[in-house]
Amino acid sequence: MKAAVFKEVGRPLVLESRPDPVPRRDEVVIKVGRCGICSSDLHMTAGHVVTFPGDSVLGHEYAGEVVEVGADVRSLKIGDRITALPMAGCGACAECLRGFPLACASMRPMMSGYAQYALAAERWAVKLPSSLSLADGALIEPLASSLRGVVMADLRAGAHVVVLGAGTIGLGAIFWANRLGAKRILAIARTERQRDLALHMGATHFLLQGEGLKQRVSAALDGPPAAVFECIGAPGALGLAAELVAPRGTVVALGQCLLPDSVNPFLAGMKSIVVKFSAAYELRDFETATDAMDRGAVEPRTMVSETIALDSLPATFEQLRHSPRGTKILVDPSLAPPPVLTAATGSA
């Protein structure tokens, strides 16, 4: 199979021919239909605090069609269209029984969606209903990540909330806050680029970062927000969230900053705020996200700005390191590679 491989920091992804994956007894092989490019892949290949191992095939926002099943697989069959948590646990420990394999002591990553074929564990897979496309299936993972964070805030009906950041996770947080009963949802971003999309996903207000932000937030919401969802993932965002939230309010860190960040304990303590951290998702978050789209939630589809061939991934990946390009770019390994222009003729 063809795969885009991360070799080392400072080097673009490399297209290689790799052996087709072979499933364990409890795994299936899928033909990858779509895989989203996640900003965490960019950050974790840039030489920051956490870096993927060299010679890795990345890609964890995937959906595809089952083409081979392991000997013990019973609930999935060839031809099923699925998405899956990009990790697997033992299935028997307390965290696995809660549906949270990320915390399993035997957790193994299954992130290989930047390829023509990938493995998925039966226990952590979710079938896609006929109403959903494979592109929809690739959105389930980021939607599930946002959902877990919003649920952690324990929002009351009619709550006023702030979402810091209008990337994929921030847009997902807006979507779920709206569906879970928030009355006013204020999105805050550094540029106007995502304003319309944030409003489409359910935001009632939109502000740019800058001078007097705390006062502008309070004016828009008639007071400070009950919850702030930090979806920026950059140093300083956590402290800003703590500054903006109401006394006894809740801050949920969804941005997963790879560098140290801080909150002033004295100021946070004076307000008696609660700060929670969320990474990834539980199986039920995948199921809830799938069900929401199956029931007609079409807003997330507007996050998909472009679909590219696997051959275009290395160049696109490097471009995204330096400048934003749309919101969610999906990779379709079945797409033909783009034509190559010759220097002599300027034609393919």
N, C-alpha and C positions, 0 to 999 in steps of 0.2 A: 504494500500500500504506500501511498504518498503521504508524508507528514511534514509539518513545519516544526523544526527542532531548535530549542534554545541550547546554544553551545556554551556561551560564557558572556559575562558582562562586557559591554562595549562592542559586541558583534551582533549583526542582524540575525534573525531567525534564518535557518538553513533548510531548504526543501530537500528531503531525502527519501529514498525508497527504504521502507522498513518492513520486516515480516508482519503479516497479518496477525492480530492478537488472537490468543487461544484462551478460551474461558476456563476458569476454575469450575468446580462442580456446581457452585451457587451463583455463577455469573452468566451473562449473555454478551454476545457481540452485537453491536449495532452498526449499521451503515449510517454515518453521521449525515444528517440532513441540513442542520444549521448549528452553528456555534457562535455565540456572541464574544466580542472582544471586550474584556473587562479591564478597567483601569488598574486593578490589583496585579494583573499580569505585566503591565507596563512598569509598575513600581517595583515588583519583585524580580525584575530582570535588569534593574538599573543600578545595582550595587549599593542599595540602601542597607538598613539593618538586617532585613530578611531577604534572602535570595534563593530562588529555586535551584536545585542541583543542576549541574551542567549535563548536557545530553538528554534533556527532558522534553517530552511533548506536552505542551500546556493546553489550556482550553477547558473550562469547567461549566460553561453555560450552554449545554448541548441538548439536542433532541435528535432522534433517529429511528430507524426501522430495525427490528431484531432480525438478524440473519443467521445466528447460531446460538444454541442454548447449551448450558452445562448439564451434566448427567442428572443432577438433583433438582433442576429447575422445574417447577410445576405450574406456577401462576402466569408465566409468559410463554409465548410460542412464536415461531418464525412468522414474520409479517406484522406483529404488534408494533405500534408506534409508541415510543416512550420518551420520557425525560427521566433524570435520576439525580440523586444527590451525588456529587463528585467525590465521594469517599465511602468507605465501608467499615463497619465495626464487627465485633464478634457476634453480635445478635443476642447475647445472653446477659451481659452486665447491666447494671442499673441504668446507665446512660443510654445504652442501646434500647432497652425496654421503654425508656422515655422517648425514643425516637431521635436521639441526639448523638449520632455516631462520632461527631467531631471530638467528643470528650472520652471516647472509648480508649482504653489503654492499648488496644490492638488495632486502632484506626489505621487504615491504609488509604492513601489518596488515590483517586481514580480520575485524574484530570488529563485527558488526552483527546479533547475534542478538536484540536487543530490537526486533524488527520481524516483520512477517508473512513477509517473504522476505529471504534473505541469499545472499551469494556464498561459494563455496568453491573452492579450487584443486584440480584433479584429482589432482595429484601428492601432495598432503598430506591427502587424504581417505581414510577407512577405512569400508568397507561394514559395516553392522550385520547380523549373522546373524539368522535368523528367530526365534531364542530371545530376542532382546533387544528391548525396547520403545524408543520414542523417549525416554522418561524415563530408561531405562538409558543410552542414547546420550549424554544430556546430562551424565552422571556420568563419562564417559570422560576428559574434559579434566582435572578436578581429580584423578582417580585417577592419570593419567599424570604429573601434576606431582609428586605424592607419590612415585610409583614411582622417578622419576629420582633423587630425593634419597636414598632408601633404598639404591638400587643403588650410589650413590657412596660409601656408608659401607663397602662391601666386608665385610659382616658374615660372621663365621664361624658355622657351625652351633652352636647352643647359646649364642649370645651373649646377654648381658643389656644391654638398652637402655632409654633414657628418651626419651619424647616430651613436649616442652614445648608445651602447648596442645592443646585437644580440639575445635577447629573442624574444618572440612572437610578441610584439609590435614593436620592432626594426626591425625584419624581415619584418613585414607588411609595415613599413615605407619605407624600401628599395624597396619592391615590387611596392608600389604606386609611389614613386619618379621616378622609372624607367618608369612606364607607363605614368606618367604625364610629361615626357620630360627631366628629368635631364640627363646630358651627363656623368658626373663622379660622382659616388656614393661611398663614402669611409665609410666603416663600421669599428667601433672601439669597441673592446671588451677586457675583462680582461684575457681571455684564448683563445687558438686556437680551442676550442671545436666546435664552430659554424662557423668556417671559410668557409668550403665547402658549408654549407647551405646558408650563407649570399651571397656568390658568385652566387649560384643557383637562389636565389631570385632576383638578379639583381645588386648586388654590383660589381663595377669595381675594387675596391681596398679594402684591409683589413689590419688593423694595430692593434697591441696590445697597450694597455695603458702603459705608462711608461715614462722614461726620454726623453726629447726633443720632446715630442709629437707635440707641435705646429709647430716646424720646419719640422718634418716628414710629417705632414698633408699638409703643404704648398708645400713641394717638390712633394708629390704625386698628388696634384691638380693644380700645377703651380700657387699657390697663395691660400689665405684663402677662405673658402667656403661661398657662398651666404646665405646658410641656414644651421643650425645645429638642428637636431631633438634629443632632450634629452629623451632617452628611457630607462634610467637606474633606475630612481626613488630612488636614494640614495643621502644623503647630499653630497654636493660638485660637483654634476653633472651639476647643473645649472650654477655655476660659471665657470666650465670648458667649457661648451658650449659657454658662453659669451666671454671667452678668445680666443676660436678657430675661431669664426665667423668673417667674413670680416666687415670692416667699412660699416655702413648703412645696414648690414645684418639682418637676422631674426633668432631668436631662438624660437623654439616651444617646450614647456615642455609637453611631453607625458607620462613621467615616473610616474607621480602622486605620488611623494614622500609624505609619511605620516608625516614626521618630518620637522621642519623648515629648509629651505635652503636659500642661499643668493647669491646675485650678488652685486659686488662693484659698486654702482651707479656712482661714478666718472669715473671709467674706462669704464663702459658701455656707459656713457654719452659722453665721449671723442670720442667713436666710433660711436655714434648716432645709436645704434642698437635698434631693436624692439624685445621685448620679449612677446610671447603669450602663453597662457595656454589652454590646451584642455582636457576635461574629457568627456568620453562617445562619443556620436554620435547623428546624426539626422536620421530620417527615411530614407531620401534619401541616406545616407551612406550605410545602409543595402541593399537598392535596387541596388545601384551601385556595391557593392561587389558581390551580387548575380548574377547580370548581367555579371560581368567580368568573374566569374567562368563558367557561362552558355555558354559564348562565347569562352571558351577553355583555360582560364588561369588555368593551372594545377600546377603551382609552389607552391601555398599555401598548397597543399595536402602533400607535403614533410615535412611539419612541424609536422605532426602527427607521433609520435614516438612509441606510445603504446596505446592499448585499454584494459581497465580493467573492471572487474565486480564491481557492486556497493558494494558488500561485501568486496572487496579489498580496497575500498576508504579510510577508516580510517587509515590503516597502511601505505598506499602510501602517504597520506596527511602528516603524521608525518615524514616520511622519507624525503619528499621534503623540510621540514623546515630546514634540516641540509645539504642536498647535492642535486645538480641538477641531474635530471634523464630524459634524452631526452629533447625534446622541448615542444611539446604539448601532454599531456596525456588525452585521452578521456575516459569517463565512459559510459559503456553500461549496463543499468539496466537489460537488458534481458539476459545477460550472466550468466551462472551457477556459483555459488560460487566456488572458488578454493578448491581442495581436502585438507582435514585436515590430517596431518601426526600424527600418534600416537607415543608416546615416546617408547612404548614397542616394536613395530615391525618396526618402521621407514617406514611404508606403510600407504596408505590412508585407 
